[in-house]
């Protein structure tokens, strides 16, 4: 007879096997949870208003002043003199609009002064029109950058800059000896460009 005490021991389920079997079940539960939460989030968001498309206003179109007579004006200079645009007919004029907060204006200001100082008597002239700033701020700027030999005009109310259609700075209008605006230069002007414009317009007069 078989001895019951000699029966082989019953083996239970291995803990390692249980762990391996549990992993897929955990994965299925996690996936179901993500899907459920995603559906809830989409349902919650579906009630939110859709933002309207943002339309930026169009940039202003510059007034085309090329080949038109200079717009006359009377502005007070930083030195207190009344300056009229038409009193410079017969000379090449660089009518520059600028402000102390304008970075390109800061870069070009020394070039404008150097150019103006190099001109012979009766030669080209630079009229630097400050746009709508306080005299005290203009004075601080001129002191900081050592500008002493440039004709600075104060357009305190912005009337002249409005007449010339200024909406960005700096802008320089190149005016020939007949008082006609020939070239509008938008952005920073360099010493080389100042000289090139002058030579071209003086060459026309001599030909």
C-alpha positions as CSV (number, residue, x, y, z in Angstrom):
1,X,0.0,0.0,0.0
2,X,1.0,3.5,-0.6
3,X,2.0,5.3,2.5
4,X,0.1,8.7,2.6
5,X,3.1,10.1,4.4
6,X,5.2,9.3,1.3
7,X,2.9,11.4,-1.1
8,X,4.8,14.3,-3.0
9,X,4.1,17.7,-1.5
10,X,1.5,19.9,-3.3
11,X,3.1,22.9,-5.0
12,X,1.4,26.3,-4.7
13,X,1.4,29.1,-7.3
14,X,4.8,30.8,-7.5
15,X,4.8,34.5,-6.2
16,X,7.0,35.4,-9.2
17,X,4.4,34.0,-11.6
18,X,1.7,36.0,-9.9
19,X,3.7,39.2,-10.3
20,X,4.2,38.5,-14.0
21,X,0.6,37.9,-14.4
22,X,-0.4,41.0,-12.6
23,X,1.7,43.4,-14.8
24,X,-0.6,43.1,-17.9
25,X,-3.6,43.6,-15.6
26,X,-2.1,46.8,-14.1
27,X,-1.3,48.1,-17.6
28,X,-4.9,47.6,-18.8
29,X,-6.3,49.4,-15.8
30,X,-3.9,52.4,-16.3
31,X,-4.8,52.6,-20.0
32,X,-8.5,52.6,-19.2
33,X,-7.9,55.3,-16.7
34,X,-6.1,57.5,-19.2
35,X,-8.8,57.1,-21.8
36,X,-11.5,57.9,-19.2
37,X,-9.7,61.0,-18.0
38,X,-9.0,62.1,-21.6
39,X,-12.7,61.8,-22.4
40,X,-13.7,63.8,-19.4
41,X,-11.1,66.5,-20.2
42,X,-12.4,66.8,-23.8
43,X,-15.9,67.1,-22.5
44,X,-14.9,69.8,-20.1
45,X,-13.0,71.7,-22.7
46,X,-15.9,71.4,-25.2
47,X,-17.8,74.0,-23.1
48,X,-15.1,76.6,-23.3
49,X,-15.5,79.4,-25.9
50,X,-13.2,79.3,-28.9
51,X,-10.9,82.3,-29.0
52,X,-11.6,84.6,-31.9
53,X,-8.8,85.0,-34.5
54,X,-6.6,88.0,-33.8
55,X,-6.3,90.5,-36.7
56,X,-3.5,93.0,-36.4
57,X,-4.1,96.5,-37.7
58,X,-2.4,97.2,-41.0
59,X,0.8,99.2,-41.0
60,X,0.3,102.8,-42.1
61,X,1.3,103.5,-45.7
62,X,4.0,106.2,-45.9
63,X,2.9,109.4,-47.7
64,X,4.7,109.4,-51.1
65,X,6.5,112.7,-51.0
66,X,9.2,111.9,-53.6
67,X,9.4,114.6,-56.3
68,X,7.1,117.0,-54.5
69,X,7.9,120.4,-53.2
70,X,9.1,120.5,-49.6
71,X,6.2,121.1,-47.1
72,X,7.1,124.5,-45.5
73,X,7.1,124.8,-41.8
74,X,8.3,127.1,-39.0
75,X,9.9,125.5,-36.0
76,X,11.9,126.8,-33.1
77,X,15.5,125.5,-32.9
78,X,17.1,124.3,-29.7
79,X,18.9,127.6,-29.6
80,X,15.6,129.6,-29.8
81,X,15.7,130.7,-33.4
82,X,12.7,130.4,-35.7
83,X,13.6,128.2,-38.7
84,X,11.6,128.0,-42.0
85,X,12.2,125.1,-44.4
86,X,12.1,127.3,-47.5
87,X,14.9,129.5,-46.4
88,X,17.3,126.7,-47.4
89,X,16.3,126.6,-51.0
90,X,19.5,126.6,-53.0
91,X,21.1,124.1,-50.7
92,X,20.9,120.3,-50.3
93,X,18.9,119.7,-47.2
94,X,18.6,116.5,-45.1
95,X,15.4,116.8,-43.1
96,X,15.7,114.3,-40.3
97,X,13.0,113.2,-37.9
98,X,14.2,111.6,-34.7
99,X,13.6,111.0,-30.9
100,X,15.8,110.3,-27.9
101,X,14.3,106.8,-27.3
102,X,15.0,105.7,-30.8
103,X,18.0,103.4,-31.0
104,X,18.8,103.9,-34.7
105,X,18.5,107.7,-34.1
106,X,21.2,107.4,-31.4
107,X,23.5,105.6,-33.8
108,X,23.0,108.0,-36.7
109,X,23.2,111.3,-34.7
110,X,27.0,111.5,-34.6
111,X,27.2,110.8,-38.4
112,X,24.7,113.6,-39.0
113,X,26.8,116.0,-36.9
114,X,30.0,115.0,-38.5
115,X,28.6,115.4,-42.0
116,X,27.1,118.9,-41.2
117,X,30.3,120.1,-39.7
118,X,32.3,119.0,-42.8
119,X,30.2,121.1,-45.2
120,X,31.5,124.4,-46.6
121,X,29.6,127.6,-46.1
122,X,26.4,127.4,-48.2
123,X,26.8,123.6,-48.5
124,X,24.4,120.9,-47.5
125,X,22.5,121.3,-44.3
126,X,21.0,118.9,-41.8
127,X,17.8,119.9,-40.0
128,X,17.2,117.4,-37.2
129,X,13.6,117.6,-36.0
130,X,12.9,116.1,-32.6
131,X,9.4,114.6,-32.5
132,X,7.1,115.4,-29.5
133,X,9.6,115.4,-26.6
134,X,10.3,117.8,-23.8
135,X,13.2,120.2,-24.2
136,X,14.8,118.9,-21.0
137,X,14.9,115.4,-22.4
138,X,16.4,116.6,-25.7
139,X,19.0,118.6,-23.8
140,X,20.0,115.6,-21.7
141,X,20.4,113.5,-24.9
142,X,22.5,116.1,-26.7
143,X,24.7,116.4,-23.7
144,X,25.1,112.6,-23.3
145,X,26.1,112.2,-27.0
146,X,28.1,115.4,-27.2
147,X,26.0,116.9,-30.0
148,X,26.9,120.6,-30.2
149,X,27.0,121.5,-33.9
150,X,23.8,120.3,-35.3
151,X,20.6,122.3,-36.0
152,X,18.0,120.7,-33.7
153,X,14.4,121.7,-34.2
154,X,11.6,121.0,-31.7
155,X,8.4,119.7,-33.1
156,X,6.8,119.7,-29.7
157,X,3.2,119.1,-30.8
158,X,4.0,116.8,-33.7
159,X,2.3,119.0,-36.2
160,X,5.2,118.9,-38.7
161,X,5.9,115.2,-38.4
162,X,2.1,114.7,-39.0
163,X,2.4,116.8,-42.2
164,X,5.2,114.6,-43.4
165,X,3.4,111.4,-42.5
166,X,5.9,110.2,-40.0
167,X,4.9,107.0,-38.2
168,X,8.3,105.5,-37.6
169,X,11.7,106.8,-36.7
170,X,14.2,107.8,-37.9
171,X,13.2,109.2,-41.3
172,X,15.3,111.5,-43.4
173,X,14.0,113.4,-46.5
174,X,16.7,114.4,-49.0
175,X,15.7,117.7,-50.5
176,X,17.5,119.1,-53.6
177,X,18.6,122.6,-54.3
178,X,15.3,123.5,-55.9
179,X,13.4,122.7,-52.7
180,X,12.0,119.4,-54.0
181,X,12.0,116.2,-51.9
182,X,14.0,113.7,-53.9
183,X,14.6,110.7,-51.7
184,X,12.9,109.5,-48.5
185,X,15.3,107.5,-46.4
186,X,13.5,105.3,-43.9
187,X,15.7,104.0,-41.1
188,X,19.2,104.8,-40.0
189,X,21.2,107.0,-42.4
190,X,25.0,106.6,-42.6
191,X,27.8,109.1,-43.3
192,X,28.5,107.4,-46.6
193,X,24.9,107.8,-47.7
194,X,24.8,111.4,-46.7
195,X,27.9,112.1,-48.8
196,X,26.5,110.0,-51.7
197,X,23.2,111.8,-51.8
198,X,24.9,115.2,-51.7
199,X,27.4,114.4,-54.5
200,X,24.5,113.1,-56.7
201,X,22.4,116.2,-56.2
202,X,25.3,118.6,-56.6
203,X,26.3,116.7,-59.7
204,X,22.9,117.3,-61.2
205,X,23.1,121.0,-60.6
206,X,26.5,121.2,-62.2
207,X,25.6,119.1,-65.3
